[in-house]
Amino acid sequence: MSETGLILRTAQQLMNYFGLTDPDHTNFADQQGRLDITGAVYRAVTGKTPNAFLGNADHAVLLVTTNEPVMAALRWISRILPTEAPDSGNGDDVIEHLAGWLADTDPFLGRRPNTADVIGVLERAALAADRASTVPAQRTTDIPQAVHIPSPRRAA
């Protein structure tokens, strides 16, 4: 199991325990303890839900974007979502992608994603991260050079 896979599976457990925030709620967490995907991944990595997640969006985004394990896990989630990530001009914005997926009606579900849908996405992302980290070494077609092994000498 990869480190990212472990983070995403921990986020699944947190999402199952605390529940999903209302998608119209723009913060990573709410007063009742519910989390969005970003909040669950951050808490899986750090073990904490900062107060900034309840109302200071700029500080919350700064905390998330400066934590590389969190961002690595969020990138895996963004990659497996059925929607395209928005382009903010300097690359795809995974936090906006995840928030947009939660807030919009999913074209495949016909409704907004719920807690079970998020847990499923986290599992698929964990499996993808695990598979990518266990890629076997590439085989080569180079033929090794012949090695001459002398035969044993006979006693005279």
DSSP file (Angstrom, degrees, kcal/mol; ACC not computed):
  #  RESIDUE AA STRUCTURE BP1 BP2  ACC     N-H-->O    O-->H-N    N-H-->O    O-->H-N    TCO  KAPPA ALPHA  PHI   PSI    X-CA   Y-CA   Z-CA
    1    1 A M              0   0    0      0, 0.0     2,-0.1     0, 0.0   126,-0.1   0.000 360.0 360.0 360.0 134.3    0.0    0.0    0.0
    2    2 A S     >  -     0   0    0    124,-0.2     4,-2.2     1,-0.1     5,-0.1  -0.364 360.0-114.2 -79.8 163.0    1.3    3.4   -0.9
    3    3 A E  H  > S+     0   0    0      2,-0.2     4,-2.2     1,-0.2     5,-0.1   0.909 120.3  49.0 -61.7 -42.3    1.5    6.4    1.5
    4    4 A T  H  > S+     0   0    0      1,-0.2     4,-2.6     2,-0.2    -1,-0.2   0.901 108.7  53.2 -65.5 -40.0   -1.1    8.2   -0.7
    5    5 A G  H  > S+     0   0    0      1,-0.2     4,-2.1     2,-0.2    -1,-0.2   0.900 109.1  49.3 -60.0 -40.9   -3.3    5.1   -0.7
    6    6 A L  H  X S+     0   0    0     -4,-2.2     4,-2.2     2,-0.2    -2,-0.2   0.908 110.4  50.5 -64.4 -42.6   -3.1    5.0    3.1
    7    7 A I  H  X S+     0   0    0     -4,-2.2     4,-2.3     1,-0.2    -2,-0.2   0.930 111.7  47.8 -60.0 -46.1   -4.0    8.7    3.3
    8    8 A L  H  X S+     0   0    0     -4,-2.6     4,-1.6     1,-0.2    -1,-0.2   0.857 111.4  50.0 -67.6 -34.6   -7.0    8.3    1.0
    9    9 A R  H  X S+     0   0    0     -4,-2.1     4,-1.7     2,-0.2    -1,-0.2   0.860 110.1  50.5 -71.8 -33.9   -8.3    5.2    2.9
   10   10 A T  H  X S+     0   0    0     -4,-2.2     4,-2.3     2,-0.2    -2,-0.2   0.906 108.0  53.2 -65.9 -41.0   -8.0    7.2    6.2
   11   11 A A  H  X S+     0   0    0     -4,-2.3     4,-2.6     1,-0.2    -2,-0.2   0.861 104.9  56.3 -61.3 -35.0  -10.0   10.0    4.5
   12   12 A Q  H  X S+     0   0    0     -4,-1.6     4,-2.5     2,-0.2    -1,-0.2   0.940 107.7  47.2 -59.8 -47.1  -12.6    7.4    3.7
   13   13 A Q  H  X S+     0   0    0     -4,-1.7     4,-2.2     1,-0.2    -2,-0.2   0.899 112.7  49.1 -62.9 -40.8  -13.0    6.5    7.3
   14   14 A L  H  X>S+     0   0    0     -4,-2.3     4,-3.2     2,-0.2     5,-0.5   0.909 111.2  49.6 -64.8 -41.2  -13.2   10.1    8.4
   15   15 A M  H  X5S+     0   0    0     -4,-2.6     4,-1.8     1,-0.2    -2,-0.2   0.899 111.6  49.4 -64.5 -40.1  -15.8   10.8    5.7
   16   16 A N  H  <5S+     0   0    0     -4,-2.5    -1,-0.2    -5,-0.2    -2,-0.2   0.892 117.9  40.1 -64.7 -39.7  -17.8    7.8    6.9
   17   17 A Y  H  <5S+     0   0    0     -4,-2.2    -2,-0.2    -5,-0.2    -3,-0.2   0.934 128.0  27.5 -76.8 -48.5  -17.6    8.9   10.5
   18   18 A F  H  <5S-     0   0    0     -4,-3.2    -3,-0.2    -5,-0.2    -2,-0.2   0.783 100.4-138.8 -89.8 -28.8  -18.1   12.7   10.2
   19   19 A G     << -     0   0    0     -4,-1.8    16,-2.4    -5,-0.5     2,-0.4  -0.176  27.5 -60.7  91.1 171.2  -20.1   12.9    7.0
   20   20 A L  B     -a   35   0A   0     14,-0.2    16,-0.2    -4,-0.1    95,-0.1  -0.744  48.1-121.2 -97.4 136.9  -20.1   15.2    4.1
   21   21 A T        -     0   0    0     14,-1.6    14,-0.1    -2,-0.4    -1,-0.1  -0.249  41.9 -86.3 -67.0 162.4  -20.6   19.0    4.3
   22   22 A D    >   -     0   0    0      1,-0.1     3,-2.1    12,-0.1    -1,-0.1  -0.579  36.3-132.3 -66.5 128.5  -23.4   20.6    2.4
   23   23 A P  T 3  S+     0   0    0      0, 0.0    -1,-0.1     0, 0.0    80,-0.1   0.739 106.7  59.9 -60.4 -21.6  -22.0   21.4   -1.0
   24   24 A D  T 3  S+     0   0    0     78,-0.1     2,-0.6     2,-0.0    -2,-0.0   0.648  84.1  92.2 -78.9 -14.3  -23.4   25.0   -0.8
   25   25 A H    <   -     0   0    0     -3,-2.1    -4,-0.0     1,-0.1     5,-0.0  -0.726  69.8-155.4 -78.9 119.3  -21.2   25.5    2.3
   26   26 A T        +     0   0    0     -2,-0.6     2,-0.2     2,-0.0    -1,-0.1   0.427  60.8  87.9 -85.2   1.8  -18.0   26.9    0.9
   27   27 A N  S    S-     0   0    0      2,-0.1    27,-0.1    27,-0.1    26,-0.1  -0.525  83.1-117.8 -98.4 167.2  -15.6   25.8    3.7
   28   28 A F  S    S+     0   0    0     25,-0.5     8,-2.2    -2,-0.2     2,-0.3   0.622  97.8  14.9 -77.9 -12.8  -13.7   22.6    4.1
   29   29 A A  B    S-B   35   0A   0     24,-1.6     2,-0.3     6,-0.2     6,-0.2  -0.961  70.4-140.8-151.1 164.1  -15.6   21.8    7.4
   30   30 A D    >   -     0   0    0      4,-1.8     3,-2.0    -2,-0.3    25,-0.1  -0.786  36.4 -96.1-126.2 175.3  -18.7   22.9    9.2
   31   31 A Q  T 3  S+     0   0    0      1,-0.3    23,-0.0    -2,-0.3    -1,-0.0   0.731 120.3  59.7 -63.0 -24.1  -19.6   23.5   12.8
   32   32 A Q  T 3  S-     0   0    0      2,-0.1    -1,-0.3     1,-0.0   -11,-0.0   0.493 120.2-106.0 -83.8  -2.9  -21.2   20.0   13.1
   33   33 A G  S <  S+     0   0    0     -3,-2.0    -2,-0.1     1,-0.3   -12,-0.1   0.346  71.6 143.4  97.1  -6.5  -17.8   18.4   12.2
   34   34 A R        -     0   0    0    -14,-0.1    -4,-1.8    -5,-0.1    -1,-0.3  -0.326  33.3-154.7 -67.2 153.2  -18.7   17.3    8.7
   35   35 A L  B     -aB  20  29A   0    -16,-2.4   -14,-1.6    -6,-0.2    -6,-0.2  -0.870  11.9-137.5-126.4 155.4  -16.0   17.6    6.1
   36   36 A D     >  -     0   0    0     -8,-2.2     4,-2.4    -2,-0.3     5,-0.2  -0.471  48.8 -87.1 -96.5-175.9  -15.6   18.0    2.4
   37   37 A I  H  > S+     0   0    0      1,-0.2     4,-2.3     2,-0.2     5,-0.2   0.929 128.8  47.8 -60.3 -46.7  -13.1   16.0    0.4
   38   38 A T  H  > S+     0   0    0      1,-0.2     4,-2.5     2,-0.2    -1,-0.2   0.915 112.5  49.1 -62.1 -43.8  -10.3   18.4    0.9
   39   39 A G  H  > S+     0   0    0    -11,-0.3     4,-2.4     1,-0.2    -1,-0.2   0.884 110.9  50.3 -62.7 -39.6  -11.0   18.7    4.7
   40   40 A A  H  X S+     0   0    0     -4,-2.4     4,-2.0     2,-0.2    -2,-0.2   0.902 112.0  47.0 -67.0 -40.7  -11.1   14.9    5.1
   41   41 A V  H  X S+     0   0    0     -4,-2.3     4,-1.7    -5,-0.2    -2,-0.2   0.923 112.3  50.2 -67.1 -43.3   -7.8   14.4    3.2
   42   42 A Y  H  X S+     0   0    0     -4,-2.5     4,-2.8     1,-0.2     5,-0.4   0.931 112.4  46.8 -60.2 -44.9   -6.1   17.2    5.3
   43   43 A R  H  X S+     0   0    0     -4,-2.4     4,-2.3     1,-0.2    -1,-0.2   0.852 107.8  57.1 -67.1 -32.9   -7.3   15.7    8.5
   44   44 A A  H  < S+     0   0    0     -4,-2.0    -1,-0.2    -5,-0.2    -2,-0.2   0.864 114.4  39.1 -63.7 -35.1   -6.1   12.2    7.4
   45   45 A V  H  < S+     0   0    0     -4,-1.7    -2,-0.2    -3,-0.2    -1,-0.2   0.917 131.7  23.0 -79.6 -45.9   -2.6   13.6    6.9
   46   46 A T  H  < S-     0   0    0     -4,-2.8    -3,-0.2     2,-0.2    -2,-0.2   0.685  90.4-128.8 -99.9 -20.8   -2.4   15.9   10.0
   47   47 A G  S  < S+     0   0    0     -4,-2.3     2,-0.3    -5,-0.4    -4,-0.2   0.549  77.3  94.7  81.4   6.5   -5.0   14.5   12.4
   48   48 A K        -     0   0    0     -6,-0.4    -1,-0.3    -5,-0.0    -2,-0.2  -0.929  62.9-149.5-133.0 153.2   -6.4   18.0   12.8
   49   49 A T        -     0   0    0     -2,-0.3     5,-0.0    -3,-0.1   -10,-0.0  -0.925  33.4-141.2-116.5 101.8   -9.2   20.1   11.4
   50   50 A P    >   -     0   0    0      0, 0.0     3,-1.6     0, 0.0     4,-0.2  -0.211  16.8-119.7 -63.4 152.2   -7.9   23.7   11.7
   51   51 A N  G >  S+     0   0    0      1,-0.3     3,-2.0     2,-0.2     4,-0.4   0.792 111.1  70.9 -59.3 -28.5  -10.3   26.5   12.7
   52   52 A A  G >> S+     0   0    0      1,-0.3     4,-1.5     2,-0.2     3,-1.0   0.779  85.8  67.2 -60.4 -25.5   -9.5   28.2    9.3
   53   53 A F  G <4 S+     0   0    0     -3,-1.6   -24,-1.6     1,-0.2   -25,-0.5   0.655  95.6  57.6 -69.6 -14.3  -11.5   25.4    7.7
   54   54 A L  G <4 S-     0   0    0     -3,-2.0    -1,-0.2    -4,-0.2    -2,-0.2   0.624 135.0 -23.2 -91.9 -14.5  -14.6   26.8    9.3
   55   55 A G  T <4 S+     0   0    0     -3,-1.0     2,-0.9    -4,-0.4    -2,-0.2   0.501 109.0  86.5-172.5 -10.5  -14.5   30.3    7.9
   56   56 A N     X  +     0   0    0     -4,-1.5     4,-2.5    -5,-0.3     5,-0.2  -0.743  46.5 176.6-108.4  85.5  -11.1   31.6    6.7
   57   57 A A  H  > S+     0   0    0     -2,-0.9     4,-2.6     1,-0.2     5,-0.2   0.859  75.3  52.0 -60.4 -41.2  -11.0   30.3    3.1
   58   58 A D  H  > S+     0   0    0      1,-0.2     4,-2.0     2,-0.2    -1,-0.2   0.931 113.6  43.4 -64.1 -45.2   -7.7   32.0    2.2
   59   59 A H  H  > S+     0   0    0      2,-0.2     4,-2.4     1,-0.2    -1,-0.2   0.891 113.0  53.4 -66.6 -38.9   -5.9   30.6    5.2
   60   60 A A  H  X S+     0   0    0     -4,-2.5     4,-2.0    -8,-0.4    -2,-0.2   0.920 109.3  47.8 -62.2 -44.6   -7.5   27.2    4.7
   61   61 A V  H  X S+     0   0    0     -4,-2.6     4,-3.0     1,-0.2     5,-0.2   0.891 110.6  52.8 -64.0 -38.9   -6.3   27.0    1.0
   62   62 A L  H  X S+     0   0    0     -4,-2.0     4,-1.5    -5,-0.2    -2,-0.2   0.921 108.3  50.1 -62.0 -44.0   -2.8   28.1    2.1
   63   63 A L  H  < S+     0   0    0     -4,-2.4    -1,-0.2     1,-0.2    -2,-0.2   0.903 115.6  43.3 -60.1 -41.6   -2.7   25.3    4.7
   64   64 A V  H >< S+     0   0    0     -4,-2.0     3,-1.5     1,-0.2     7,-0.3   0.942 112.9  49.0 -70.8 -48.8   -3.8   22.7    2.1
   65   65 A T  H 3< S+     0   0    0     -4,-3.0    -1,-0.2     1,-0.3    -2,-0.2   0.712 108.7  53.6 -70.9 -19.4   -1.6   23.9   -0.8
   66   66 A T  T 3< S+     0   0    0     -4,-1.5     2,-0.8    -5,-0.2    -1,-0.3   0.424  91.0  83.5 -92.8   1.9    1.6   24.0    1.3
   67   67 A N    <>  -     0   0    0     -3,-1.5     4,-2.3    -4,-0.2     3,-0.3  -0.879  63.8-165.4-106.3 102.3    1.1   20.4    2.5
   68   68 A E  H  > S+     0   0    0     -2,-0.8     4,-2.7     1,-0.2     5,-0.2   0.870  84.8  52.7 -61.7 -42.9    2.6   18.2   -0.2
   69   69 A P  H  > S+     0   0    0      0, 0.0     4,-1.9     0, 0.0    -1,-0.2   0.895 111.6  48.8 -60.3 -36.2    1.1   14.8    1.0
   70   70 A V  H  > S+     0   0    0     -3,-0.3     4,-2.5     2,-0.2    -2,-0.2   0.948 112.7  46.8 -64.6 -48.2   -2.4   16.5    1.0
   71   71 A M  H  X S+     0   0    0     -4,-2.3     4,-2.3    -7,-0.3    -1,-0.2   0.875 109.6  53.9 -64.3 -36.9   -1.9   17.9   -2.5
   72   72 A A  H  X S+     0   0    0     -4,-2.7     4,-1.6     2,-0.2    -1,-0.2   0.923 111.3  45.6 -62.4 -43.6   -0.6   14.6   -3.8
   73   73 A A  H  X S+     0   0    0     -4,-1.9     4,-1.9    -5,-0.2    -2,-0.2   0.904 111.7  51.7 -66.5 -40.8   -3.7   12.8   -2.6
   74   74 A L  H  X S+     0   0    0     -4,-2.5     4,-2.6     1,-0.2    -1,-0.2   0.869 106.1  55.2 -64.8 -35.4   -6.0   15.5   -3.9
   75   75 A R  H  X S+     0   0    0     -4,-2.3     4,-2.0     2,-0.2    -1,-0.2   0.894 106.4  51.1 -64.4 -38.7   -4.3   15.2   -7.4
   76   76 A W  H  X S+     0   0    0     -4,-1.6     4,-1.3     2,-0.2    -2,-0.2   0.913 110.9  48.3 -64.1 -41.0   -5.1   11.5   -7.4
   77   77 A I  H >X S+     0   0    0     -4,-1.9     4,-0.9     1,-0.2     3,-0.6   0.940 110.7  51.0 -63.0 -46.0   -8.8   12.2   -6.6
   78   78 A S  H >< S+     0   0    0     -4,-2.6     3,-0.6     1,-0.2    -1,-0.2   0.869 106.1  56.5 -59.6 -37.7   -9.0   14.9   -9.3
   79   79 A R  H 3< S+     0   0    0     -4,-2.0    -1,-0.2     1,-0.2    -2,-0.2   0.825 109.2  44.1 -65.7 -31.9   -7.5   12.5  -11.8
   80   80 A I  H << S+     0   0    0     -4,-1.3    -1,-0.2    -3,-0.6    -2,-0.2   0.536  86.4 109.7 -95.5  -4.5  -10.2    9.8  -11.3
   81   81 A L  S << S-     0   0    0     -4,-0.9     4,-0.1    -3,-0.6    17,-0.0  -0.386  73.8-127.5 -67.1 149.0  -13.2   12.2  -11.3
   82   82 A P  S    S+     0   0    0      0, 0.0     2,-0.3     0, 0.0    -1,-0.1   0.456  86.8  75.1 -78.2   1.6  -15.5   11.9  -14.3
   83   83 A T  S    S-     0   0    0     -5,-0.1     2,-0.3    14,-0.0    -2,-0.1  -0.743  87.3-105.0-111.8 161.0  -15.3   15.7  -14.8
   84   84 A E        -     0   0    0     -2,-0.3    -5,-0.1     1,-0.1    -1,-0.0  -0.610  33.5-117.7 -84.3 142.9  -12.6   17.9  -16.2
   85   85 A A        -     0   0    0     -2,-0.3     9,-0.1    -4,-0.1     2,-0.1  -0.557  32.5-111.7 -75.9 141.7  -10.5   20.0  -13.9
   86   86 A P        -     0   0    0      0, 0.0     7,-1.7     0, 0.0     2,-0.7  -0.404  24.0-128.6 -70.4 152.3  -10.7   23.8  -14.5
   87   87 A D  B     -C   92   0B   0      5,-0.2     5,-0.2     1,-0.1     0, 0.0  -0.908  20.4-173.6-105.4 114.3   -7.6   25.5  -15.8
   88   88 A S        -     0   0    0      3,-1.7    -1,-0.1    -2,-0.7     4,-0.1   0.336  55.5 -97.6 -89.4   7.8   -6.7   28.5  -13.7
   89   89 A G  S    S+     0   0    0      2,-0.1     3,-0.1     0, 0.0    -2,-0.1  -0.007 119.5  60.3 101.7 -29.5   -3.9   29.6  -16.0
   90   90 A N  S    S-     0   0    0      1,-0.6     2,-0.2     0, 0.0    -3,-0.0  -0.041 123.1 -61.9-118.3  30.7   -1.1   28.0  -14.1
   91   91 A G  S    S-     0   0    0      2,-0.1    -3,-1.7     0, 0.0    -1,-0.6  -0.489  83.5 -34.5 114.0 173.5   -2.3   24.4  -14.3
   92   92 A D  B     -C   87   0B   0     -5,-0.2     2,-0.9    -2,-0.2    -5,-0.2  -0.429  51.3-137.4 -69.6 139.7   -5.3   22.5  -13.1
   93   93 A D     >  -     0   0    0     -7,-1.7     4,-2.0     1,-0.2     5,-0.1  -0.836  19.6-175.0 -99.3  99.0   -6.8   23.7   -9.8
   94   94 A V  H  > S+     0   0    0     -2,-0.9     4,-2.5     1,-0.2     5,-0.2   0.844  80.1  55.9 -68.2 -34.0   -7.6   20.5   -8.0
   95   95 A I  H  > S+     0   0    0      1,-0.2     4,-2.3     2,-0.2    -1,-0.2   0.935 111.3  44.2 -64.6 -44.2   -9.3   22.1   -5.0
   96   96 A E  H  > S+     0   0    0      2,-0.2     4,-2.8     1,-0.2    -1,-0.2   0.869 111.3  55.3 -65.6 -36.2  -11.7   23.9   -7.3
   97   97 A H  H  X S+     0   0    0     -4,-2.0     4,-2.3     2,-0.2    -2,-0.2   0.936 110.4  44.2 -61.5 -47.2  -12.2   20.7   -9.3
   98   98 A L  H  X S+     0   0    0     -4,-2.5     4,-2.0     2,-0.2    -2,-0.2   0.917 115.3  47.8 -65.7 -43.2  -13.2   18.8   -6.2
   99   99 A A  H  X S+     0   0    0     -4,-2.3     4,-2.1    -5,-0.2    -2,-0.2   0.904 112.5  49.9 -64.1 -40.6  -15.5   21.6   -4.9
  100  100 A G  H  X S+     0   0    0     -4,-2.8     4,-2.1     2,-0.2    -2,-0.2   0.893 108.5  52.0 -65.0 -40.2  -17.1   21.9   -8.3
  101  101 A W  H  < S+     0   0    0     -4,-2.3    -1,-0.2     1,-0.2    -2,-0.2   0.900 113.0  45.4 -62.9 -40.3  -17.7   18.2   -8.5
  102  102 A L  H  < S+     0   0    0     -4,-2.0    -2,-0.2     1,-0.2    -1,-0.2   0.869 116.1  45.5 -69.9 -36.0  -19.4   18.2   -5.1
  103  103 A A  H  < S+     0   0    0     -4,-2.1    -2,-0.2    -5,-0.2     2,-0.2   0.766 105.2  68.5 -81.7 -26.5  -21.5   21.3   -5.9
  104  104 A D  S  < S-     0   0    0     -4,-2.1     2,-0.5    -5,-0.2     7,-0.1  -0.538  93.3 -98.2 -94.8 158.8  -22.7   20.4   -9.4
  105  105 A T        -     0   0    0     -2,-0.2     7,-0.3     7,-0.2    -1,-0.1  -0.637  43.1-122.9 -72.0 122.2  -25.1   17.7  -10.5
  106  106 A D     >  -     0   0    0      5,-2.4     4,-3.0    -2,-0.5     5,-0.5  -0.517  11.8-140.7 -68.8 128.5  -22.9   14.8  -11.6
  107  107 A P  T  4 S+     0   0    0      0, 0.0    -1,-0.2     0, 0.0    -2,-0.0   0.775 101.3  44.9 -64.2 -25.0  -23.9   13.9  -15.2
  108  108 A F  T  4 S+     0   0    0      1,-0.1    -2,-0.1     3,-0.1    -3,-0.0   0.793 120.2  38.0 -87.7 -30.2  -23.6   10.2  -14.5
  109  109 A L  T  4 S-     0   0    0      2,-0.3     3,-0.1    -3,-0.1    -1,-0.1   0.775  93.0-137.6 -89.9 -29.0  -25.5   10.2  -11.2
  110  110 A G  S  < S+     0   0    0     -4,-3.0     2,-0.3     1,-0.3    -5,-0.1   0.622  79.5  56.1  77.5  13.3  -28.1   12.8  -12.1
  111  111 A R  S    S-     0   0    0     -5,-0.5    -5,-2.4    -7,-0.1    -1,-0.3  -0.928 100.7 -71.0-157.2 175.2  -27.7   14.3   -8.7
  112  112 A R        -     0   0    0     -2,-0.3    -7,-0.2    -7,-0.3   -10,-0.1  -0.519  61.0 -97.6 -73.2 146.6  -25.1   15.8   -6.4
  113  113 A P        -     0   0    0      0, 0.0     2,-0.2     0, 0.0    -1,-0.1  -0.370  42.2-157.4 -63.4 143.8  -22.6   13.4   -5.0
  114  114 A N     >  -     0   0    0     -3,-0.1     4,-2.3    -2,-0.0     5,-0.2  -0.470  38.0 -80.4-110.6-173.8  -23.4   12.2   -1.5
  115  115 A T  H  > S+     0   0    0      1,-0.2     4,-2.5     2,-0.2     5,-0.2   0.898 129.3  50.7 -57.7 -43.9  -21.2   10.7    1.3
  116  116 A A  H  > S+     0   0    0      1,-0.2     4,-2.1     2,-0.2    -1,-0.2   0.883 109.4  51.1 -63.6 -38.1  -21.2    7.2   -0.2
  117  117 A D  H  > S+     0   0    0      2,-0.2     4,-2.2     1,-0.2    -1,-0.2   0.910 110.5  49.0 -64.3 -41.8  -20.2    8.6   -3.6
  118  118 A V  H  X S+     0   0    0     -4,-2.3     4,-2.6     2,-0.2    -2,-0.2   0.910 109.3  51.8 -65.2 -42.1  -17.3   10.5   -2.1
  119  119 A I  H  X S+     0   0    0     -4,-2.5     4,-2.0     1,-0.2    -1,-0.2   0.899 110.0  50.2 -61.4 -39.6  -16.2    7.3   -0.2
  120  120 A G  H  X S+     0   0    0     -4,-2.1     4,-2.4     2,-0.2    -2,-0.2   0.897 109.9  49.6 -64.5 -40.6  -16.2    5.4   -3.5
  121  121 A V  H  X S+     0   0    0     -4,-2.2     4,-2.4     1,-0.2    -2,-0.2   0.905 109.7  51.7 -64.4 -41.6  -14.2    8.1   -5.2
  122  122 A L  H  X S+     0   0    0     -4,-2.6     4,-2.2     1,-0.2    -1,-0.2   0.893 110.1  49.3 -62.5 -39.2  -11.6    8.0   -2.4
  123  123 A E  H  X S+     0   0    0     -4,-2.0     4,-2.5     2,-0.2    -2,-0.2   0.924 110.8  48.9 -66.7 -43.9  -11.4    4.2   -2.7
  124  124 A R  H  X S+     0   0    0     -4,-2.4     4,-2.2     1,-0.2    -2,-0.2   0.895 112.3  48.9 -63.1 -38.6  -10.8    4.4   -6.5
  125  125 A A  H  X S+     0   0    0     -4,-2.4     4,-2.5     2,-0.2    -1,-0.2   0.893 110.4  51.1 -66.9 -39.1   -8.2    7.1   -6.0
  126  126 A A  H  X S+     0   0    0     -4,-2.2     4,-2.5     2,-0.2  -124,-0.2   0.915 110.5  48.8 -64.2 -42.7   -6.5    5.0   -3.4
  127  127 A L  H  X S+     0   0    0     -4,-2.5     4,-2.5     2,-0.2    -2,-0.2   0.910 111.6  49.5 -62.8 -41.8   -6.4    2.0   -5.7
  128  128 A A  H  X S+     0   0    0     -4,-2.2     4,-2.1     2,-0.2    -2,-0.2   0.912 111.9  48.0 -64.2 -42.4   -5.0    4.1   -8.5
  129  129 A A  H  X S+     0   0    0     -4,-2.5     4,-1.4     2,-0.2    -2,-0.2   0.896 112.3  49.7 -65.4 -40.1   -2.3    5.5   -6.2
  130  130 A D  H  X S+     0   0    0     -4,-2.5     4,-0.8     1,-0.2    -2,-0.2   0.925 111.0  48.7 -64.1 -44.6   -1.4    2.0   -5.0
  131  131 A R  H >< S+     0   0    0     -4,-2.5     3,-0.7     1,-0.2    -2,-0.2   0.890 110.0  51.7 -63.7 -39.1   -1.2    0.6   -8.5
  132  132 A A  H >< S+     0   0    0     -4,-2.1     3,-0.7     1,-0.2    -1,-0.2   0.800 108.9  51.1 -68.7 -27.8    1.0    3.4   -9.7
  133  133 A S  H 3< S+     0   0    0     -4,-1.4    -1,-0.2     1,-0.2    -2,-0.2   0.596 107.2  53.9 -86.6  -9.3    3.4    2.9   -6.8
  134  134 A T  T << S+     0   0    0     -4,-0.8    -1,-0.2    -3,-0.7    -2,-0.1   0.005  70.5 141.9-113.2  28.9    3.8   -0.8   -7.4
  135  135 A V    <   -     0   0    0     -3,-0.7     3,-0.1     1,-0.1    -3,-0.1  -0.553  52.9-121.9 -69.6 127.3    4.8   -0.7  -11.1
  136  136 A P        -     0   0    0      0, 0.0     3,-0.1     0, 0.0    -1,-0.1  -0.256  36.5 -83.3 -68.6 160.1    7.5   -3.4  -11.7
  137  137 A A        -     0   0    0      1,-0.1     2,-0.2     0, 0.0     0, 0.0  -0.321  54.4-100.2 -61.3 143.9   10.9   -2.4  -13.0
  138  138 A Q        -     0   0    0     -3,-0.1     2,-0.3     1,-0.1    -1,-0.1  -0.449  34.2-129.5 -70.3 135.1   11.0   -2.1  -16.7
  139  139 A R        -     0   0    0     -2,-0.2     2,-0.3    -3,-0.1    -1,-0.1  -0.605  21.0-146.3 -83.0 145.0   12.4   -5.1  -18.5
  140  140 A T        -     0   0    0     -2,-0.3    -1,-0.0     2,-0.1     0, 0.0  -0.751  14.9-146.8-109.5 159.5   15.1   -4.4  -21.1
  141  141 A T        +     0   0    0     -2,-0.3     2,-0.1     2,-0.1    -1,-0.1   0.302  58.0 126.4-104.7   7.2   15.8   -6.2  -24.3
  142  142 A D        -     0   0    0      1,-0.1    -2,-0.1     0, 0.0     0, 0.0  -0.443  58.7-133.6 -66.2 136.7   19.6   -5.7  -24.0
  143  143 A I        -     0   0    0     -2,-0.1     3,-0.1     1,-0.0    -1,-0.1  -0.811  24.1-120.1 -91.8 125.8   21.5   -8.9  -24.3
  144  144 A P        -     0   0    0      0, 0.0     2,-0.1     0, 0.0     3,-0.1  -0.307  34.6 -97.0 -64.8 150.4   24.1   -9.2  -21.6
  145  145 A Q        -     0   0    0      1,-0.1     2,-0.1     0, 0.0     0, 0.0  -0.387  44.3-101.9 -66.0 141.6   27.7   -9.5  -22.8
  146  146 A A        -     0   0    0     -3,-0.1     2,-0.5    -2,-0.1    -1,-0.1  -0.431  34.6-148.8 -65.7 136.4   29.0  -13.1  -23.0
  147  147 A V        -     0   0    0     -2,-0.1     2,-0.6    -3,-0.1    -1,-0.0  -0.932   7.2-136.8-110.4 128.3   31.3  -13.8  -20.0
  148  148 A H        -     0   0    0     -2,-0.5    -2,-0.0     2,-0.0     0, 0.0  -0.746  17.5-169.8 -87.8 122.2   34.1  -16.3  -20.5
  149  149 A I        -     0   0    0     -2,-0.6    -2,-0.0     0, 0.0    -1,-0.0  -0.948  21.0-132.6-111.3 113.9   34.4  -18.7  -17.6
  150  150 A P        -     0   0    0      0, 0.0     3,-0.1     0, 0.0    -2,-0.0  -0.319  22.1-113.5 -67.2 148.6   37.6  -20.8  -17.9
  151  151 A S        -     0   0    0      1,-0.1     2,-0.0    -2,-0.0     0, 0.0  -0.444  42.0 -88.7 -77.4 155.3   37.3  -24.5  -17.4
  152  152 A P        -     0   0    0      0, 0.0     2,-0.2     0, 0.0    -1,-0.1  -0.342  45.1-113.1 -65.3 144.7   39.0  -26.0  -14.4
  153  153 A R        -     0   0    0     -3,-0.1     2,-0.3     1,-0.1     3,-0.0  -0.546  26.1-130.2 -79.0 141.6   42.6  -27.0  -14.8
  154  154 A R        -     0   0    0     -2,-0.2     2,-0.2     1,-0.1    -1,-0.1  -0.686  24.0-109.3 -91.3 145.7   43.4  -30.7  -14.7
  155  155 A A              0   0    0     -2,-0.3    -1,-0.1     1,-0.1     0, 0.0  -0.520 360.0 360.0 -72.3 140.2   46.2  -31.9  -12.5
  156  156 A A              0   0    0     -2,-0.2    -1,-0.1    -3,-0.0    -2,-0.0   0.441 360.0 360.0 -84.9 360.0   49.3  -33.1  -14.5
